[in-house]
Structure formats: C-alpha cells, structure tokens
Amino acid sequence: MAKIDKPSAGYLSARLIGTEGGPGTKCSRCRDFIKSTGECLILTDPQVSAEHGTCTQFLRGEPYTRAKPLRLVPKEVVGYIEGEGVPTYCGVCKYYQGTGKYHSQCDKVEGMVDYAGCCNLYHYDAKTPQSD
C-alpha cells in the first residue's frame, strides 16, 4: 500500500506540537481551548476534556483565559476523540514502527516521523505504554 505524504496526513512534528509536560496533542495545549469553561472555541458542542480530548484541528498555542465559543464545526467533522489514547502522538500509534526512538518510519506516512509528532491517521495502540 502506498504511503501518504506528510501534508496530506496532517502531520505535525514534535516541534510544532511541543513536548513541555509530555508528548502529544490534547485540548489543554491547543490555542482554541477556553480554560475558564473547559470548552473549545470552534466546536458546535464546545464541552471538551482538557487532558483527554483532542482533534485534527489542534494548533499549539496559549489557550484563551476567557472567551465565548463560536460554535462553528461539529466534533465529528474535526475527528474529536476523548479518553484512552489521548494525548495523541506517534510513539503510541499502531502505525509507528520504532520503539522508544526519537524518529522512526510509519506504516502510513512517508519518511521519518517524530516519536512525539502526530497526524490525522493516528490510531491508538493499547499495547504500547502511554506516558503523560
């Protein structure tokens, strides 16, 4: 099966996600998170999990202290997930070929990917220990 290029996969390197506080994407690290209410600025159903929720629209940045949700897009459209497997990162994805390496090949994405990177093809591998 042909691999997908990084832009088409929505791949974000570890540098773009950030690793302070551990690897991976989660709502509390996204610039669209509203700290005072635990809501997302862009979702039509804005209630999210700060530590165990994420979606394909993750953008690293300083979350809002206060804001009113704009209610622009449904959770289903942005691939919002919550619970086991979040924060999301390549090192715990079933397609990541390396074990505990900083960079490795991926079964789905072309080229080397970062252990602490992530893309829209993420699929949690429950057999891989996850660290927060």
ROSE-4610 file (N, C-alpha, C; in Angstrom, 1 decimal, always signed):
// ROSE-4610
residu = [M/M/M/A/A/A/K/K/K/I/I/I/D/D/D/K/K/K/P/P/P/S/S/S/A/A/A/G/G/G/Y/Y/Y/L/L/L/S/S/S/A/A/A/R/R/R/L/L/L/I/I/I/G/G/G/T/T/T/E/E/E/G/G/G/G/G/G/P/P/P/G/G/G/T/T/T/K/K/K/C/C/C/S/S/S/R/R/R/C/C/C/R/R/R/D/D/D/F/F/F/I/I/I/K/K/K/S/S/S/T/T/T/G/G/G/E/E/E/C/C/C/L/L/L/I/I/I/L/L/L/T/T/T/D/D/D/P/P/P/Q/Q/Q/V/V/V/S/S/S/A/A/A/E/E/E/H/H/H/G/G/G/T/T/T/C/C/C/T/T/T/Q/Q/Q/F/F/F/L/L/L/R/R/R/G/G/G/E/E/E/P/P/P/Y/Y/Y/T/T/T/R/R/R/A/A/A/K/K/K/P/P/P/L/L/L/R/R/R/L/L/L/V/V/V/P/P/P/K/K/K/E/E/E/V/V/V/V/V/V/G/G/G/Y/Y/Y/I/I/I/E/E/E/G/G/G/E/E/E/G/G/G/V/V/V/P/P/P/T/T/T/Y/Y/Y/C/C/C/G/G/G/V/V/V/C/C/C/K/K/K/Y/Y/Y/Y/Y/Y/Q/Q/Q/G/G/G/T/T/T/G/G/G/K/K/K/Y/Y/Y/H/H/H/S/S/S/Q/Q/Q/C/C/C/D/D/D/K/K/K/V/V/V/E/E/E/G/G/G/M/M/M/V/V/V/D/D/D/Y/Y/Y/A/A/A/G/G/G/C/C/C/C/C/C/N/N/N/L/L/L/Y/Y/Y/H/H/H/Y/Y/Y/D/D/D/A/A/A/K/K/K/T/T/T/P/P/P/Q/Q/Q/S/S/S/D/D/D]
num = [1/1/1/2/2/2/3/3/3/4/4/4/5/5/5/6/6/6/7/7/7/8/8/8/9/9/9/10/10/10/11/11/11/12/12/12/13/13/13/14/14/14/15/15/15/16/16/16/17/17/17/18/18/18/19/19/19/20/20/20/21/21/21/22/22/22/23/23/23/24/24/24/25/25/25/26/26/26/27/27/27/28/28/28/29/29/29/30/30/30/31/31/31/32/32/32/33/33/33/34/34/34/35/35/35/36/36/36/37/37/37/38/38/38/39/39/39/40/40/40/41/41/41/42/42/42/43/43/43/44/44/44/45/45/45/46/46/46/47/47/47/48/48/48/49/49/49/50/50/50/51/51/51/52/52/52/53/53/53/54/54/54/55/55/55/56/56/56/57/57/57/58/58/58/59/59/59/60/60/60/61/61/61/62/62/62/63/63/63/64/64/64/65/65/65/66/66/66/67/67/67/68/68/68/69/69/69/70/70/70/71/71/71/72/72/72/73/73/73/74/74/74/75/75/75/76/76/76/77/77/77/78/78/78/79/79/79/80/80/80/81/81/81/82/82/82/83/83/83/84/84/84/85/85/85/86/86/86/87/87/87/88/88/88/89/89/89/90/90/90/91/91/91/92/92/92/93/93/93/94/94/94/95/95/95/96/96/96/97/97/97/98/98/98/99/99/99/100/100/100/101/101/101/102/102/102/103/103/103/104/104/104/105/105/105/106/106/106/107/107/107/108/108/108/109/109/109/110/110/110/111/111/111/112/112/112/113/113/113/114/114/114/115/115/115/116/116/116/117/117/117/118/118/118/119/119/119/120/120/120/121/121/121/122/122/122/123/123/123/124/124/124/125/125/125/126/126/126/127/127/127/128/128/128/129/129/129/130/130/130/131/131/131/132/132/132]
x = [+0.8/+0.0/+0.9/+0.6/+1.3/+1.2/+2.2/+2.2/+1.7/+1.2/+0.6/+1.7/+1.8/+2.8/+2.3/+3.3/+3.0/+1.9/+2.0/+0.9/-0.5/-0.7/-2.0/-2.4/-1.5/-1.8/-2.1/-1.8/-2.0/-0.9/+0.3/+1.3/+1.9/+2.0/+2.7/+3.9/+5.0/+6.3/+6.2/+7.1/+7.2/+7.4/+8.2/+8.5/+7.2/+6.3/+5.0/+4.0/+4.1/+3.2/+3.7/+5.0/+5.6/+5.6/+6.6/+6.7/+6.8/+6.6/+6.6/+5.4/+5.6/+4.6/+4.3/+5.2/+5.0/+4.6/+4.7/+4.4/+2.9/+2.5/+1.2/+0.3/-0.8/-1.9/-3.0/-3.4/-4.6/-5.2/-6.5/-7.2/-6.5/-6.0/-5.4/-4.1/-3.6/-2.4/-2.8/-4.0/-4.5/-4.9/-4.6/-4.9/-6.4/-7.2/-8.7/-9.4/-8.6/-9.2/-9.5/-10.6/-11.0/-10.9/-9.9/-9.5/-10.7/-11.3/-12.3/-13.5/-13.8/-15.1/-14.8/-13.6/-13.3/-13.9/-14.0/-14.7/-13.7/-14.2/-13.4/-14.0/-13.2/-13.7/-14.5/-14.1/-14.6/-15.7/-15.9/-16.8/-18.3/-19.2/-20.6/-21.1/-20.6/-20.8/-19.4/-19.3/-17.9/-17.3/-18.1/-17.5/-16.5/-15.3/-14.2/-13.5/-12.7/-11.8/-10.4/-10.0/-8.7/-7.6/-7.5/-6.4/-6.6/-7.8/-8.1/-8.9/-8.9/-9.6/-8.7/-8.9/-8.1/-8.8/-8.4/-9.0/-8.0/-8.4/-7.5/-7.2/-7.9/-7.7/-6.7/-6.0/-5.1/-4.1/-3.9/-2.9/-2.3/-1.0/-0.3/-0.4/-0.6/-0.7/-1.2/-1.2/-1.7/-3.2/-3.8/-5.3/-5.9/-7.1/-7.9/-8.1/-8.0/-8.4/-9.9/-10.5/-12.0/-12.3/-13.4/-13.9/-15.3/-16.0/-17.3/-17.1/-17.6/-17.5/-18.2/-17.5/-18.1/-19.1/-19.0/-19.8/-19.9/-18.7/-18.5/-18.6/-18.1/-17.9/-18.2/-18.9/-19.3/-18.0/-18.1/-17.0/-16.7/-17.7/-17.5/-16.7/-16.8/-16.1/-14.6/-14.3/-12.8/-12.2/-13.0/-12.4/-12.1/-12.9/-12.7/-12.7/-11.7/-11.7/-11.4/-11.9/-11.7/-11.5/-10.6/-10.4/-9.1/-9.1/-7.8/-7.2/-5.9/-5.1/-4.9/-5.4/-5.1/-4.4/-3.3/-2.8/-2.3/-2.5/-2.1/-0.7/+0.1/+1.4/+1.9/+2.8/+3.2/+3.7/+4.4/+5.0/+4.1/+2.8/+1.8/+0.7/+1.1/+0.2/+0.5/-0.5/-0.2/+0.6/+0.7/+1.4/+2.9/+3.3/+4.7/+5.5/+6.6/+7.5/+8.5/+8.9/+10.0/+9.5/+10.4/+10.1/+11.0/+10.5/+11.3/+12.3/+12.2/+13.2/+12.6/+13.5/+13.1/+12.4/+12.8/+12.3/+12.2/+11.2/+11.0/+10.2/+10.1/+9.2/+7.8/+6.9/+5.4/+4.9/+3.9/+3.3/+2.4/+2.0/+1.0/+1.6/+2.6/+3.1/+4.5/+4.8/+6.1/+7.2/+8.4/+9.5/+9.6/+10.5/+10.7/+9.6/+9.1/+8.2/+8.8/+8.4/+8.9/+8.1/+8.7/+8.1/+7.0/+7.2/+6.3/+5.5/+5.5/+4.7/+3.3/+2.5/+1.2/+0.5/-0.4/-1.1/-2.6/-3.3/-4.7/-5.0/-4.0/-4.2/-4.0/-3.8/-3.5/-4.5/-3.9/-4.7/-4.0/-4.6/-4.0/-3.8/-2.6/-2.2/-2.1/-3.2/-3.3/-2.2/-1.4/-0.3/+1.0/+1.0/+2.1/+1.9/+2.8/+2.6/+2.5/+1.6/+1.5/+1.9/+2.6/+3.0/+2.5/+2.0/+1.6/+2.7]
y = [-1.2/+0.0/+1.2/+2.2/+3.5/+4.3/+4.9/+5.8/+7.2/+7.9/+9.2/+10.3/+11.3/+12.4/+13.1/+13.7/+14.4/+15.4/+16.3/+17.4/+16.7/+15.7/+15.1/+14.4/+13.9/+13.2/+14.2/+15.5/+16.4/+16.3/+15.8/+15.5/+16.8/+16.7/+17.8/+17.2/+17.8/+17.4/+17.7/+17.0/+17.3/+18.8/+19.4/+20.9/+21.7/+21.3/+22.0/+21.7/+20.5/+20.2/+20.7/+20.6/+20.9/+19.7/+19.7/+18.5/+18.9/+20.2/+20.6/+19.9/+19.2/+18.5/+17.1/+16.6/+15.3/+15.5/+14.4/+14.4/+14.5/+14.9/+14.7/+15.9/+15.7/+16.7/+16.4/+17.5/+17.4/+18.8/+18.9/+20.2/+21.3/+20.9/+22.0/+22.6/+22.0/+22.6/+23.4/+23.4/+24.0/+25.4/+26.2/+27.7/+27.9/+27.0/+27.2/+26.7/+26.3/+25.8/+27.0/+27.0/+28.1/+27.6/+28.0/+27.5/+27.7/+28.8/+29.1/+28.2/+27.7/+26.9/+25.4/+25.1/+23.8/+23.5/+24.6/+24.5/+24.7/+24.4/+24.7/+25.9/+26.7/+27.9/+27.6/+26.5/+26.3/+25.2/+24.4/+23.3/+23.7/+23.1/+23.4/+22.9/+21.7/+21.2/+21.5/+22.6/+23.1/+22.4/+21.6/+21.0/+19.9/+20.0/+19.0/+18.6/+17.6/+17.2/+17.8/+18.6/+19.3/+18.4/+17.3/+16.4/+15.1/+14.8/+13.5/+13.7/+14.9/+15.2/+15.8/+15.6/+16.3/+16.1/+16.8/+16.7/+17.0/+16.9/+17.2/+18.6/+19.5/+20.9/+21.5/+20.6/+21.0/+22.0/+23.1/+24.2/+24.5/+24.3/+24.6/+26.1/+26.5/+27.9/+28.1/+29.3/+29.7/+29.7/+28.8/+28.8/+30.1/+30.3/+31.5/+31.4/+32.5/+32.5/+32.6/+33.5/+33.6/+33.9/+33.3/+33.5/+32.9/+33.2/+32.6/+31.7/+30.5/+29.6/+30.1/+29.9/+30.4/+29.4/+28.1/+27.0/+26.9/+26.7/+26.7/+25.3/+24.3/+23.0/+21.8/+20.8/+19.6/+18.8/+18.2/+17.3/+16.2/+15.7/+14.6/+15.0/+16.3/+16.8/+17.0/+17.3/+17.6/+16.3/+15.2/+14.0/+14.0/+14.7/+14.8/+13.4/+13.1/+11.9/+12.2/+11.4/+11.6/+10.3/+10.3/+9.1/+8.4/+7.1/+6.3/+6.7/+6.9/+7.2/+8.7/+9.5/+11.0/+11.3/+12.1/+12.8/+11.9/+12.3/+11.6/+11.9/+10.9/+11.1/+9.8/+9.9/+8.8/+7.6/+7.9/+6.8/+5.8/+6.1/+5.2/+4.9/+5.2/+4.9/+3.5/+2.8/+1.4/+1.4/+2.5/+2.6/+3.0/+3.4/+3.8/+2.5/+2.5/+1.3/+1.2/+2.3/+2.3/+2.0/+1.8/+1.6/+2.5/+3.5/+4.4/+5.2/+5.3/+6.1/+7.5/+8.5/+9.8/+10.0/+9.2/+9.2/+7.8/+7.6/+6.2/+6.3/+5.2/+5.1/+4.8/+5.1/+4.9/+4.0/+3.2/+2.3/+3.1/+4.3/+5.0/+6.3/+6.9/+8.3/+8.1/+8.8/+8.8/+9.4/+8.9/+9.5/+9.2/+9.8/+9.6/+10.5/+10.0/+10.8/+10.9/+11.9/+12.1/+11.2/+10.7/+9.9/+10.8/+12.1/+13.0/+13.8/+13.4/+14.0/+13.4/+13.8/+13.2/+13.6/+12.8/+13.1/+12.7/+13.0/+12.7/+11.2/+10.4/+8.9/+8.2/+8.9/+8.4/+7.3/+6.2/+5.1/+4.5/+4.7/+4.3/+2.8/+2.5/+1.1/+0.8/+0.1/-0.1/-1.0/-1.6/-2.5/-1.6/-0.4/+0.5/+1.3/+1.3/+2.1/+3.6/+4.3/+5.7/+6.5/+7.6/+8.4/+9.8/+10.4/+11.8/+12.7]
z = [+0.0/+0.0/+0.0/-0.8/-0.9/+0.3/+0.8/+1.9/+1.5/+2.5/+2.3/+2.7/+1.9/+2.2/+3.5/+4.1/+5.4/+5.4/+4.4/+4.4/+4.2/+3.4/+3.2/+4.5/+5.3/+6.5/+7.7/+7.4/+8.5/+9.6/+9.2/+10.1/+10.8/+12.1/+12.9/+13.6/+13.4/+14.0/+15.5/+16.3/+17.7/+18.0/+17.1/+17.3/+17.2/+16.3/+16.1/+17.3/+17.8/+18.9/+20.2/+20.4/+21.7/+22.6/+23.5/+24.4/+25.8/+26.1/+27.5/+28.2/+29.3/+30.0/+29.4/+28.5/+27.9/+26.4/+25.7/+24.2/+23.9/+22.8/+22.2/+22.2/+21.5/+21.4/+22.4/+23.0/+23.9/+23.9/+24.2/+24.2/+25.1/+26.2/+27.1/+26.5/+25.5/+24.8/+23.5/+23.2/+21.9/+22.1/+21.1/+21.2/+21.2/+20.8/+20.8/+22.0/+23.1/+24.3/+25.2/+25.9/+26.8/+28.2/+28.9/+30.2/+31.3/+31.3/+32.3/+32.2/+31.1/+30.9/+30.5/+30.1/+29.6/+28.3/+27.5/+26.2/+25.0/+23.8/+22.6/+21.9/+21.4/+20.7/+19.5/+18.7/+17.4/+17.3/+18.3/+18.2/+18.5/+17.7/+17.9/+19.3/+19.7/+21.1/+21.8/+22.4/+22.8/+24.0/+24.8/+26.0/+25.6/+26.1/+25.8/+27.0/+26.9/+28.0/+27.8/+28.8/+28.7/+28.5/+29.3/+29.3/+28.5/+28.2/+27.4/+26.2/+25.6/+24.4/+23.4/+22.1/+21.0/+19.7/+18.7/+17.4/+16.3/+15.0/+13.9/+13.7/+14.4/+14.3/+15.4/+16.1/+17.1/+16.6/+17.3/+17.0/+18.3/+18.5/+19.7/+19.9/+21.1/+21.4/+22.8/+23.2/+24.6/+24.5/+25.3/+25.4/+25.9/+25.5/+26.0/+27.5/+28.2/+29.6/+29.7/+28.9/+28.8/+27.3/+26.9/+25.5/+25.4/+24.4/+24.1/+22.9/+23.0/+21.9/+20.6/+19.5/+18.2/+17.6/+18.0/+17.5/+16.0/+15.5/+14.0/+13.4/+14.0/+13.4/+14.3/+13.9/+14.7/+15.1/+16.2/+16.7/+15.6/+15.0/+14.0/+12.8/+12.5/+11.3/+11.6/+12.8/+13.2/+13.8/+13.9/+14.4/+15.9/+16.6/+18.1/+18.7/+19.5/+20.3/+21.8/+22.6/+24.1/+24.8/+25.7/+26.5/+26.3/+26.3/+26.2/+24.9/+24.9/+23.7/+23.5/+24.4/+24.4/+25.6/+25.5/+24.4/+23.2/+22.0/+20.8/+20.4/+20.1/+19.5/+18.8/+17.9/+17.0/+17.9/+18.9/+19.7/+20.3/+20.4/+20.9/+19.8/+18.5/+17.4/+16.9/+16.4/+16.0/+14.7/+14.0/+12.7/+12.9/+14.1/+14.3/+14.4/+13.7/+13.6/+14.7/+15.2/+16.2/+17.6/+18.5/+19.9/+20.8/+21.3/+22.2/+21.5/+20.1/+19.4/+19.2/+18.9/+18.7/+17.3/+16.3/+15.0/+14.4/+13.6/+13.0/+11.7/+11.1/+9.9/+10.4/+9.6/+9.9/+8.8/+9.1/+8.1/+7.2/+7.5/+6.7/+6.1/+6.8/+6.3/+5.8/+4.7/+4.0/+4.9/+4.8/+5.5/+7.0/+7.7/+9.1/+9.8/+10.9/+11.8/+13.2/+13.9/+15.3/+16.2/+17.2/+18.3/+18.9/+19.1/+19.8/+18.8/+17.5/+16.4/+16.4/+15.5/+15.4/+14.0/+13.5/+12.3/+12.4/+11.4/+11.3/+11.1/+10.9/+10.7/+12.1/+13.1/+14.4/+14.8/+15.3/+15.8/+17.0/+18.2/+19.5/+19.5/+20.0/+20.2/+21.7/+22.2/+23.6/+24.2/+23.3/+23.8/+24.1/+23.6/+23.9/+25.1/+26.1/+27.3/+27.0/+27.6/+27.3/+28.6/+28.3/+29.5/+29.3/+30.3/+30.3/+30.8]
